[in-house]
Amino acid sequence: MSSDGPPWFAYDPDGEIRYGGVPDRLLHHPEILRRGIKLTDALKPGIVFRAGLDDPAFVVKVLNTDTQELQIYDRLLSRVRAPRNHTVPVDIYRDGHPLLIMPYLRNLTRFMLAEARTSARLLDIFYQLAEGLEYLHSLHIAHLDVCHDNFVAALPEDAESHPAVVSRRIYVIDFDTSRQLTLGPGVHCAITLPPTQIPPPNGLKHFDPYSWDVYCLGHVFEDLMGTYPFYGKRVPWIARYVARWLIGKERGCHTACRCRPSARTARQVLSVVRLLVPILDLCESVYLFVCCRSSAGVPT
C-alpha cells in the first residue's frame, strides 16, 4: 500500500480511532473547501466519506493507488456517454493523493422501495444491472465484488441535484478489487478470487472472473426480490428463474466457465423477458379471475 494511501482515519483526543469520523486532513482539504463540501461521517471508515446533509450531497473516496481502481475509472469515464456504461459521472482530484468525488445516490433497497412497484419495473432493474456488468466485461474489466452495496441508483430528485446523473438509472461503483484482464469472457481461465462480500460456493477459491461476476449478480437479484413484496406483490416466477439461471450449478471449472450464462446473454434474455412480463401478468390475472368466478359458481 502506498505510504499516503487509505485508510485515512479520524482520531479522538486520546488517540483512539473514531471509525465514523472524518479526518482533519479531509475536512480541511483545499479541494473539499473549494467545493463547499461539508463532510459529516464515514460510510466506509478511513476510505469513503459523505456530505449527506447538503443539497447537492456528495461522497468522497480516498483512492488506493496500489489497486487498479483509478485506471479503471479513467477508462470508464472516457466513455461515460456510452449508452450501456453505468459508471457514475465522478470527478477525480489528482493534485496530491487522488480523491474521487461523486454524487451521493441511493442504495438499491431505497431505489426498489421507491420504484419497483410492478413486475415490469423489477425486470427493468434486473436489465440495467446486467447491462452495466456486460459493459464492464466488454472492456475486459471484471468487477470481482458484485454485490448489493456496490450498486447505487438515481431517483428523480437526485437528477435534479446532480444534472450529470440520469433519473432512475442504476450505476456500478467500487472497483477496489477489480481487474483489467487481457482475455475476455468465454476464454479466460480461473483466477484466485480477492476478498468478496458474497462467499464463493463450495469453498472454492478459484473462479473464471467473468463467470464469478455473473454468479454474484444472480445473488443480487435474489436479494432484491426479498424487497419486492413490500408492496404486497408476488415476485414473478420468471424473475426467480432468471436469478437461479445466473447462479447456475457450479462445477469448479479451472478453464473458461460454462456453469452459467455470460453477462451479455443475461442482458439479451432480460431484454426479451421484460417485454413479456406485462403480457404474462395479464394472462395470470385473467386466469385467476376466471378461477375465482368458477369457484364461486358464477358463469363466465
C-alpha positions in Angstrom: 0.0 0.0 0.0 1.3 3.5 -0.8 2.6 5.5 2.1 -0.1 8.1 1.7 -2.9 5.8 0.8 -6.0 4.9 2.7 -7.2 4.3 5.3 -7.4 8.0 6.5 -8.8 7.7 10.0 -10.1 10.3 12.3 -8.8 10.2 15.9 -10.2 11.2 19.2 -8.1 13.5 21.5 -6.9 10.4 23.4 -5.5 8.9 20.2 -8.3 6.3 19.6 -9.6 5.8 16.1 -13.0 7.3 15.6 -14.3 5.0 12.9 -17.3 7.0 12.0 -15.5 10.3 11.9 -13.9 12.4 9.1 -10.1 13.1 9.4 -8.9 16.7 9.6 -6.8 16.3 6.5 -10.0 15.7 4.5 -12.1 18.3 6.4 -9.5 21.0 5.6 -8.5 19.6 2.2 -8.3 22.6 -0.3 -10.5 20.9 -2.9 -13.1 19.9 -0.4 -13.2 23.5 0.9 -13.2 25.0 -2.6 -16.3 23.0 -3.5 -18.0 23.9 -0.2 -18.5 20.2 0.7 -19.2 19.6 4.4 -18.3 16.0 5.1 -20.2 14.6 8.1 -19.3 11.0 8.6 -17.7 7.8 7.2 -19.6 5.3 5.0 -16.5 3.1 4.9 -14.2 4.0 7.8 -11.0 5.6 6.6 -11.9 5.3 2.9 -15.4 6.7 2.0 -17.0 9.8 3.5 -20.2 11.6 2.8 -21.7 15.1 3.0 -25.2 13.7 3.3 -26.9 16.8 4.8 -26.1 19.1 1.9 -28.0 19.6 -1.3 -26.4 18.5 -3.6 -25.0 15.7 -1.4 -21.6 14.2 -2.2 -19.4 11.2 -1.4 -15.6 11.4 -1.3 -13.4 8.3 -1.6 -9.7 8.2 -0.9 -8.4 6.1 -3.7 -5.9 3.3 -3.1 -3.2 3.8 -5.8 -2.0 0.2 -5.3 -5.2 -1.1 -6.9 -6.4 -0.7 -10.5 -9.4 1.5 -9.4 -8.0 4.8 -10.7 -7.0 3.3 -14.1 -10.4 1.6 -14.4 -12.3 4.9 -13.7 -10.1 6.7 -16.2 -11.2 4.2 -18.9 -14.8 4.2 -18.0 -15.1 8.0 -17.6 -13.5 8.4 -21.1 -16.6 6.5 -22.4 -19.1 7.9 -19.9 -21.7 8.8 -22.6 -21.8 5.3 -24.0 -25.5 4.1 -23.6 -24.5 0.9 -21.7 -21.9 2.5 -19.5 -23.4 2.5 -15.9 -20.5 4.4 -14.4 -21.3 7.3 -12.0 -20.1 10.6 -13.5 -17.5 11.4 -11.0 -14.6 13.9 -10.6 -11.1 12.8 -9.7 -8.9 15.2 -7.9 -5.3 14.5 -8.8 -3.2 17.3 -7.2 -1.7 15.2 -4.4 -3.3 12.0 -3.4 -6.2 11.2 -5.7 -9.7 11.7 -4.4 -12.9 10.5 -6.1 -15.8 13.0 -5.7 -19.2 11.6 -6.7 -22.8 12.4 -6.2 -24.4 10.8 -3.2 -27.0 8.4 -4.7 -29.4 5.9 -3.3 -28.7 2.3 -2.4 -30.7 -0.4 -4.2 -33.0 -1.1 -1.3 -34.2 2.5 -1.2 -34.5 2.5 -5.0 -36.5 -0.7 -5.0 -38.9 0.7 -2.4 -39.4 3.8 -4.5 -39.5 2.4 -8.0 -40.2 -1.4 -8.2 -44.0 -1.3 -7.9 -44.6 -3.5 -10.9 -43.1 -6.7 -12.4 -42.0 -4.7 -15.4 -40.1 -2.2 -13.3 -38.5 -5.1 -11.3 -37.3 -6.7 -14.6 -36.1 -3.3 -15.8 -33.9 -3.0 -12.7 -32.5 -6.5 -13.5 -31.9 -5.5 -17.1 -29.9 -2.4 -16.0 -27.8 -4.4 -13.6 -26.9 -7.0 -16.3 -26.3 -4.2 -18.9 -23.8 -2.5 -16.6 -22.0 -5.7 -15.9 -21.9 -6.6 -19.6 -20.3 -3.2 -20.4 -17.5 -3.8 -18.0 -16.9 -7.3 -19.4 -16.8 -5.9 -22.9 -13.8 -3.8 -21.9 -12.2 -6.9 -20.2 -12.9 -5.5 -16.8 -14.0 -7.9 -14.1 -15.6 -6.2 -11.1 -14.9 -9.2 -8.8 -17.1 -7.9 -5.9 -20.5 -7.6 -7.4 -23.0 -7.2 -4.5 -26.0 -5.2 -3.4 -23.8 -2.5 -1.8 -21.8 -1.9 -5.0 -24.7 -0.5 -7.0 -26.4 2.8 -6.5 -29.3 4.5 -8.3 -30.6 8.0 -9.0 -34.1 9.0 -8.1 -35.7 11.9 -9.9 -34.7 14.3 -7.1 -31.1 13.2 -7.3 -31.0 14.0 -11.0 -32.3 17.5 -10.2 -29.5 18.0 -7.7 -26.8 16.4 -9.9 -27.6 17.2 -13.6 -24.9 14.8 -14.8 -26.7 11.7 -13.5 -29.8 10.1 -15.2 -33.0 9.7 -13.3 -33.9 6.1 -12.5 -30.6 4.8 -13.7 -28.5 2.3 -11.8 -24.8 2.7 -11.5 -21.9 0.4 -10.7 -19.4 1.6 -8.0 -16.3 0.5 -6.1 -13.6 -1.0 -8.2 -11.2 -1.6 -5.3 -10.6 -5.3 -6.1 -11.5 -5.1 -9.9 -9.1 -6.2 -12.5 -8.3 -5.3 -16.1 -7.7 -8.6 -18.0 -6.1 -9.5 -21.3 -8.7 -12.1 -22.3 -12.5 -11.5 -22.5 -15.5 -13.5 -21.4 -15.7 -17.1 -22.5 -11.9 -17.7 -22.9 -10.4 -16.6 -19.6 -9.3 -19.3 -17.2 -9.9 -19.3 -13.4 -8.1 -16.8 -11.2 -7.6 -16.6 -7.4 -10.5 -14.6 -6.1 -9.8 -11.5 -3.9 -11.8 -11.0 -0.7 -15.5 -10.7 -1.7 -18.8 -9.8 0.1 -20.6 -12.8 -1.4 -19.0 -16.1 -0.3 -17.9 -18.4 -3.1 -19.8 -21.7 -3.3 -18.4 -25.0 -2.0 -15.4 -23.2 -0.5 -13.9 -22.5 -3.9 -11.0 -20.1 -4.2 -10.5 -20.0 -8.0 -13.1 -18.8 -10.4 -13.5 -17.6 -14.0 -13.6 -13.9 -13.2 -16.4 -13.0 -15.6 -18.5 -16.0 -14.5 -17.9 -15.1 -10.9 -19.4 -11.6 -11.5 -22.5 -13.3 -13.1 -22.8 -15.7 -10.2 -22.8 -12.8 -7.8 -25.3 -10.9 -9.9 -27.7 -13.8 -9.5 -27.4 -13.4 -5.8 -28.0 -9.6 -6.1 -31.3 -10.5 -8.0 -32.3 -12.8 -5.2 -31.5 -10.2 -2.6 -33.6 -7.6 -4.5 -36.6 -9.9 -4.8 -36.7 -10.0 -1.0 -37.6 -6.3 -1.1 -40.2 -6.6 -3.9 -43.1 -8.0 -1.7 -43.0 -4.8 0.3 -46.0 -3.6 -1.7 -47.9 -6.9 -1.3 -46.7 -8.0 -4.7 -45.7 -11.6 -5.6 -42.3 -12.0 -7.2 -42.9 -13.1 -10.8 -41.8 -16.7 -11.3 -39.7 -15.7 -14.3 -37.6 -13.3 -12.2 -36.8 -16.2 -9.8 -35.9 -18.4 -12.7 -33.5 -15.8 -14.1 -31.8 -15.4 -10.8 -31.3 -19.1 -10.4 -30.1 -19.4 -14.0 -27.4 -16.8 -13.3 -26.3 -18.5 -10.2 -26.1 -21.8 -12.0 -24.7 -25.1 -10.8 -21.1 -24.6 -10.0 -18.7 -27.4 -11.1 -15.4 -25.8 -10.1 -14.2 -25.0 -13.6 -10.5 -24.2 -13.9 -10.8 -23.1 -17.6 -13.5 -20.7 -19.0 -16.6 -21.5 -17.0 -19.8 -22.9 -18.6 -21.8 -23.2 -15.4 -23.9 -20.0 -16.2 -24.6 -17.6 -19.0 -22.4 -14.6 -19.8 -23.4 -11.1 -18.8 -24.2 -10.4 -22.5 -26.5 -13.4 -22.8 -28.2 -12.5 -19.5 -28.8 -8.9 -20.8 -30.2 -10.2 -24.1 -32.6 -12.6 -22.4 -33.7 -9.9 -20.0 -34.4 -7.6 -22.9 -37.0 -10.1 -24.1 -38.3 -11.1 -20.7 -39.1 -7.5 -19.6 -41.2 -7.1 -22.7 -43.1 -10.4 -22.0 -43.7 -9.8 -18.3 -46.7 -7.4 -18.7 -48.3 -10.0 -21.1 -47.7 -12.8 -18.6 -49.1 -10.7 -15.8 -52.2 -10.0 -17.8 -52.7 -13.7 -18.6 -52.2 -14.7 -14.9 -54.7 -12.0 -13.8 -57.3 -13.3 -16.3 -56.7 -16.9 -15.2 -57.1 -16.0 -11.6 -60.3 -14.0 -12.3 -61.8 -17.0 -14.2 -60.8 -19.4 -11.4 -62.4 -17.2 -8.7 -65.6 -16.8 -10.7 -65.8 -20.6 -11.3 -65.2 -21.4 -7.6 -67.9 -19.0 -6.7 -70.3 -20.7 -9.1 -70.6 -17.6 -11.3 -71.0 -18.3 -15.0 -68.1 -17.0 -17.1 
